Amino acid sequence: MHDVTAIAAPQIQPAVGKNSNPRYTELYRRYPTIDYLRRAARHKLPHFAFEYGDGGSGKDDAGIRRNWAALDAIELLPRYGVMPSLPPCDVELFGRRYAAPTGVAPMGSPAIVWPGADRHLARAAQRARIPYVLGMAGGATIEEIAAIAPDVCWFQLYRAANNDHAIGFDLLRRAAATACNTLVLTLDVPVRTTRAREVVVGLGGAFRPDLKMLAQMAMAPGWTSALWKNGIPRFASLRSYAGTNPSINDVIAFARREMGGAFTWEEVAKYRHRWNKTLIVKGILHPEDAEKAVALGVDGLFVSNHGGRQIEALPAAIDALPAIVKQVGKRATVMMDSGIRSGTDVVRAYALGAAAAFAGKAFLWGLGALGEEGPGHVIDLLIEETQGALGQLGARKPDEVRSVEIRHTAALQF
Ligand SMILES: Cc1cc2nc3c(=O)[nH]c(=O)nc-3n(C[C@H](O)[C@H](O)[C@H](O)COP(=O)(O)O)c2cc1C
């Protein structure tokens, strides 16, 4: 028989949720789920900003819809009679305690969706104690973000291989000099693909607002005032390499020249050699690639299809997850992203063996609906829903959900 008095209290008390955010109830009544934030973001943002954050690749965002449908299709069978109160959902990742098995996935130029986004995301993640992955193509430097979010900051790199990785290795050196303890190498963007919604709103290349974009900005006063305050710095971590006092478009052009292709396994090995803290690869969908990464000494990986932003023919990350957990789960920390829109989705991924399930677009919808308050509300919703789903399933802590019966008929078999 379970000893219900032995249920552990949460080991850390994150400053989130209805107990600490005085506006939580008000926000919750307007935005009780992440879908409500998406709907509001569509109306409140300049059209181009929403399209940048919300769109995917290929025809009709089919990859995004596949991620959502695959998660929705997973059923978890509850056990009752054991769960008297809301369970804690804090977890350990790479030796650090986090408030929930979720985090903010790396994003390039989230500041297009909401100027100042990188800093708002970092602040909210630090307050709540969930991981925040700063994108190399983000709008704040690794030094700034590590100062804002010293306990939760991770840093993502794309390949910048010119002059024997001069910039990539220098970014690694800079990250090592900050509080950032985790480096994420993205492998799943070997080529640039078309994201149609970005192209038609005029975001295909340099940032040159045309009349249409200016008219959209004029209709979005919240966004425009955030623009006055923050500007839209892009590739901020790369700015210092791009010459004296470069303009935003100089930095964009420089970044396009320097960044390209995706890391080869030989290059992953070089980064492993130089980085002695936690190393993660992102974008894995095949168990044999997971095996290669682990053989090179990588500590963790993200099963991901880049949120449906590369090509729409990729399988849903959640469907690739179980086989990858089976292959390397005992030797590395397997996490996932792509399609997470609720704490229930986080619990689905956790039940299937993910140590954490991160979200990207959900945080952009939060920013679009609520500006700088948005990321905190998304985190509050994710945590409360995670606890709610664990409780409903009779799991007194996250690990117990791994023993529920799961129907996952689309799981990839290798
Ligand atoms: C606007 C946007 C920009 C992104 N930029 C990056 C990036 O610079 N590096 C990266 O590794 N992933 C990037 N991603 C992918 C995310 O890290 C993550 O894999 C994806 O968003 C997860 O799917 P979701 O949006 O359905 O949660 C980006 C995603 C979005 C939405």
The ligand as a Tripos MOL2 file, in Angstrom:
@<TRIPOS>MOLECULE
LIG
   31    33     1     0     0
SMALL
NO_CHARGES

@<TRIPOS>ATOM
      1 C1         10.6590   31.5420  -34.4170 C.3       1 LIG1
      2 C2         11.4910   30.3180  -34.1510 C.ar      1 LIG1
      3 C3         12.8650   30.4040  -34.2840 C.ar      1 LIG1
      4 C4         13.6550   29.2800  -34.0270 C.ar      1 LIG1
      5 N1         15.0090   29.4010  -34.0880 N.ar      1 LIG1
      6 C5         15.7890   28.3530  -33.7040 C.ar      1 LIG1
      7 C6         17.1900   28.5200  -33.6080 C.ar      1 LIG1
      8 O1         17.7410   29.5940  -33.8410 O.2       1 LIG1
      9 N2         17.9180   27.4370  -33.2280 N.ar      1 LIG1
     10 C7         17.3490   26.2180  -32.9410 C.ar      1 LIG1
     11 O2         18.0490   25.2620  -32.5810 O.2       1 LIG1
     12 N3         16.0110   26.0600  -33.0200 N.ar      1 LIG1
     13 C8         15.2240   27.0940  -33.3800 C.ar      1 LIG1
     14 N4         13.8700   26.9460  -33.4090 N.ar      1 LIG1
     15 C9         13.2810   25.6420  -33.0980 C.3       1 LIG1
     16 C10        12.9950   25.5190  -31.6110 C.3       1 LIG1
     17 O3         14.1700   25.4640  -30.8500 O.3       1 LIG1
     18 C11        12.1880   24.2610  -31.2970 C.3       1 LIG1
     19 O4         12.8510   23.1510  -31.8490 O.3       1 LIG1
     20 C12        10.7660   24.3110  -31.8280 C.3       1 LIG1
     21 O5         10.2330   25.6070  -31.7790 O.3       1 LIG1
     22 C13         9.8880   23.3780  -31.0010 C.3       1 LIG1
     23 O6          8.6130   23.2560  -31.5460 O.3       1 LIG1
     24 P1          7.3560   24.1170  -31.0460 P.3       1 LIG1
     25 O7          7.5380   25.4830  -31.5780 O.co2     1 LIG1
     26 O8          6.1990   23.4010  -31.6560 O.co2     1 LIG1
     27 O9          7.3470   24.0760  -29.5370 O.co2     1 LIG1
     28 C14        13.0460   28.0500  -33.6720 C.ar      1 LIG1
     29 C15        11.6690   27.9910  -33.5480 C.ar      1 LIG1
     30 C16        10.8850   29.1050  -33.7740 C.ar      1 LIG1
     31 C17         9.4030   28.9950  -33.6040 C.3       1 LIG1
@<TRIPOS>BOND
     1     1     2 1
     2     2     3 ar
     3     2    30 ar
     4     3     4 ar
     5     4     5 ar
     6     4    28 ar
     7     5     6 ar
     8     6     7 ar
     9     6    13 1
    10     7     8 2
    11     7     9 ar
    12     9    10 ar
    13    10    11 2
    14    10    12 ar
    15    12    13 ar
    16    13    14 ar
    17    14    15 1
    18    14    28 ar
    19    15    16 1
    20    16    17 1
    21    16    18 1
    22    18    19 1
    23    18    20 1
    24    20    21 1
    25    20    22 1
    26    22    23 1
    27    23    24 1
    28    24    25 2
    29    24    26 1
    30    24    27 1
    31    28    29 ar
    32    29    30 ar
    33    30    31 1
@<TRIPOS>SUBSTRUCTURE
     1 LIG1         1 GROUP 0 **** ****
